[in-house]
Amino acid sequence: MAVNLSAILLLGIAAVFIVRSRAGGIGPAIVLFLLGFFTAGTGADGPIRNLCTALIQALANLRP
């Protein structure tokens, strides 16, 4: 678990730099994929999935 959290921290920092620099290509895509993969393995996938569901429902309710 400690290795998994360290990977998430490092990949999270890399993802912030990738998004801020608007980099594109295979390298940034792999970093973002691995960040999602390791985050899902931590048990954080449940709360993240609930947050996404809530955001989608909130956006659906904005339309008249």
N, C-alpha and C positions, 0 to 999 in steps of 0.2 A: 504494500500500500504506500509506503514512503517513496518508493521509486516512481509509482504512478503519480503521486502528488507533485513530486519534483518535475516530472515530465510535463504535467499540466501547467505548472508555474512557468517553466521555460518556454513552452509552446504558446502560452497566453501572452507572455511578453513579446515573443516574436510576432504573434498575430497583431498586437497593437501597432508595432512598427510597420508591418505589412499594410495594414489598413490606412495608417497615417501617410505612408509614402505612396499609396495607391499602386503598389507593385502588382504585376501580373505575370503569369507564366506557370511553369510546372512546379518550381520550387515553392513559391507561396501557396499554391494549391495543395501541395503535399503537407505543408505545415498546418494549414487550416483543417485539412482532413484529419490529420493525427490529433489535433487539439480536440476535435469533436469526438473522435474515437476514444481517446483517453478519458475525456469528461464523461462519456456514457458509461465507462467502466467503473466509475467511482460511486455510483448510486445517485449521482446528481441528475440522472436522466429523468427521474420522476418529477421533481420540482420544475425542471426546465420544460418538460412536456406539458405540465399543468400551466405554466406561465404562457407558453405559446398558444395553448387552447384558449386561455382567458383573453389574450390579446386578439385572437381571431374572432372570438365571440363579441368582444367590445367593438371591433371594427365593423362586424356585421350589423350591430345594433345602431351604428351611426347613420346608416342609410335610412331615409324616411319611408 
